[in-house]
């Protein structure tokens, strides 16, 4: 840890779990299913688009899922951040995706169920819980409750001309059912 706090920021997030959502359009609009066959997608509002640190910033994020091995993410230049507010209606879920860099998330209202493709375990998070998504693990998340879920997220290392999420095509061996609906995720 550095003693020069004005030039370095170190973020340690132990026992956190990855989750996020797909910002599918440059305007921050979210994907919504209008066929009536599937629950709606997330409603995304981009609050700050591609801001960059003017100071020399480094970041170290520590993440341990369910008390397992600690994953350490060292970012030399965590700049190019995007900040978003996301609302998930009851039954809404994110498609499978990754991110260009880590995401720090706060659940402000409601509940969130997170599921990653590597272990298919459903993890529940409620109001005032914070999560860390390392970016490189394919995952989905959704609202299986009866009230809307509101999340705030800061995406790091988003390319200046890129999106904060990367859609992932479903692969054999991934979880059999969607985290919220029980149907195969798209």
Phi and psi in degrees as a GROMACS rama.xvg file:
@    title "Ramachandran Plot"
@    xaxis  label "Phi"
@    yaxis  label "Psi"
@TYPE xy
-85.9204  154.218  UNK-2
-92.1567  -12.1566  UNK-3
-93.1981  81.1973  UNK-4
-66.9802  -22.6558  UNK-5
-73.0605  -19.0316  UNK-6
-109.48  -13.749  UNK-7
-138.175  136.406  UNK-8
-120.667  128.158  UNK-9
-118.335  125.043  UNK-10
-115.329  119.818  UNK-11
-111.792  120.984  UNK-12
-124.527  88.8897  UNK-13
-80.2783  153.288  UNK-14
52.1441  38.902  UNK-15
-103.878  164.025  UNK-16
-129.735  147.098  UNK-17
-76.4263  142.121  UNK-18
-166.319  154.469  UNK-19
-175.236  -159.739  UNK-20
-153.016  170.444  UNK-21
-98.2319  117.007  UNK-22
-92.4239  103.037  UNK-23
-91.7785  -11.3385  UNK-24
-130.953  152.474  UNK-25
-59.1819  -22.9874  UNK-26
-81.6104  -8.1645  UNK-27
93.1662  4.91204  UNK-28
-66.169  148.638  UNK-29
-104.624  156.559  UNK-30
-73.4636  135.925  UNK-31
-133.845  136.823  UNK-32
-87.9838  119.921  UNK-33
-104.782  7.81599  UNK-34
-80.7921  -14.5124  UNK-35
79.8794  -0.949743  UNK-36
-87.017  -22.7797  UNK-37
-133.258  158.882  UNK-38
-64.5174  159.708  UNK-39
-65.7683  158.526  UNK-40
-84.6639  -178.739  UNK-41
-69.4378  149.18  UNK-42
-101.595  109.811  UNK-43
-109.347  131.308  UNK-44
-120.28  116.782  UNK-45
-78.6793  121.914  UNK-46
-91.8778  -33.1154  UNK-47
-146.629  123.494  UNK-48
-105.147  121.522  UNK-49
48.5009  49.6751  UNK-50
-75.4321  154.214  UNK-51
-133.648  147.01  UNK-52
-71.3477  135.438  UNK-53
-87.7108  -19.7554  UNK-54
-94.2909  168.34  UNK-55
-79.8991  110.047  UNK-56
-120.273  137.153  UNK-57
-123.903  159.814  UNK-58
-145.751  138.706  UNK-59
-126.822  123.246  UNK-60
-116.559  128.361  UNK-61
-109.151  132.964  UNK-62
-137.656  126.086  UNK-63
-127.784  113.39  UNK-64
-84.0875  120.191  UNK-65
53.5772  35.6678  UNK-66
76.5583  8.94  UNK-67
-77.3297  -163.598  UNK-68
-59.4439  147.426  UNK-69
-84.1704  129.897  UNK-70
-100.761  129.109  UNK-71
-113.261  125.024  UNK-72
-109.738  115.674  UNK-73
-106.856  115.443  UNK-74
-106.815  119.977  UNK-75
-73.8736  -36.5476  UNK-76
-140.52  89.0637  UNK-77
-77.7709  16.8349  UNK-78
-64.1664  -170.684  UNK-79
56.8783  65.0584  UNK-80
-95.3261  152.39  UNK-81
-128.45  133.974  UNK-82
-115.171  132.634  UNK-83
-138.651  153.436  UNK-84
-110.591  132.153  UNK-85
-126.417  133.427  UNK-86
-117.767  130.695  UNK-87
-114.495  117.849  UNK-88
-68.8702  159.941  UNK-89
-53.4994  130.459  UNK-90
88.5207  -9.68392  UNK-91
-76.3633  147.078  UNK-92
-145.627  154.181  UNK-93
-85.5034  146.345  UNK-94
-70.7109  164.358  UNK-95
-59.6529  136.894  UNK-96
-166.088  172.103  UNK-97
-132.309  -172.247  UNK-98
-139.005  156.9  UNK-99
-68.4456  -22.1439  UNK-100
-154.411  -173.651  UNK-101
-65.2771  158.321  UNK-102
-132.757  132.212  UNK-103
-107.042  125.007  UNK-104
-124.075  142.994  UNK-105
-123.36  127.647  UNK-106
-86.5829  112.107  UNK-107
-88.5781  -37.768  UNK-108
-145.021  150.859  UNK-109
75.5972  -162.451  UNK-110
-127.345  150.699  UNK-111
-128.483  134.705  UNK-112
-110.296  124.878  UNK-113
-112.138  141.49  UNK-114
-143.284  127.196  UNK-115
-106.096  154.362  UNK-116
-69.6614  -18.6842  UNK-117
-78.9236  -25.2115  UNK-118
-136.666  -9.89867  UNK-119
62.3309  6.5401  UNK-120
-72.022  135.673  UNK-121
-89.7337  124.127  UNK-122
-117.32  131.214  UNK-123
-101.825  137.941  UNK-124
-135.488  137.975  UNK-125
-115.475  -172.007  UNK-126
-55.6442  139.522  UNK-127
73.3875  7.02118  UNK-128
-85.1719  142.657  UNK-129
-114.535  145.751  UNK-130
-131.03  155.491  UNK-131
-125.39  126.744  UNK-132
-104.867  119.844  UNK-133
-70.8546  -13.6636  UNK-134
98.4164  -36.2788  UNK-135
-98.2336  5.43123  UNK-136
-105.12  126.561  UNK-137
-68.6416  132.644  UNK-138
-153.252  169.456  UNK-139
-141.016  165.072  UNK-140
-156.795  160.59  UNK-141
-165.928  177.316  UNK-142
-109.583  107.936  UNK-143
-101.08  12.0832  UNK-144
-90.9078  -170.137  UNK-145
-102.87  -5.27412  UNK-146
-125.093  157.546  UNK-147
-59.9764  148.514  UNK-148
-106.732  132.997  UNK-149
-119.049  128.307  UNK-150
-123.047  149.841  UNK-151
-122.528  134.731  UNK-152
-137.954  143.556  UNK-153
-116.265  117.413  UNK-154
-94.4975  130.54  UNK-155
-106.491  155.297  UNK-156
61.2653  33.0332  UNK-157
-78.5695  122.496  UNK-158
-55.8579  144.431  UNK-159
-52.5864  -34.317  UNK-160
-111.171  19.1901  UNK-161
-117.526  173.845  UNK-162
-93.2342  155.316  UNK-163
-78.5172  -6.42458  UNK-164
-131.971  155.688  UNK-165
-127.148  109.657  UNK-166
-58.8442  146.388  UNK-167
-124.093  128.294  UNK-168
-71.6722  141.707  UNK-169
-62.427  137.144  UNK-170
-118.485  151.367  UNK-171
-59.1175  143.133  UNK-172
93.968  -12.3071  UNK-173
-77.4783  176.255  UNK-174
-54.1038  141.088  UNK-175
-71.9376  -32.1941  UNK-176
-128.256  154.695  UNK-177
-65.0452  146.258  UNK-178
-58.3827  -32.868  UNK-179
-104.94  -51.0616  UNK-180
-85.1834  -19.8901  UNK-181
84.1601  -6.36353  UNK-182
-88.0447  162.365  UNK-183
-61.047  128.741  UNK-184
-70.4712  147.835  UNK-185
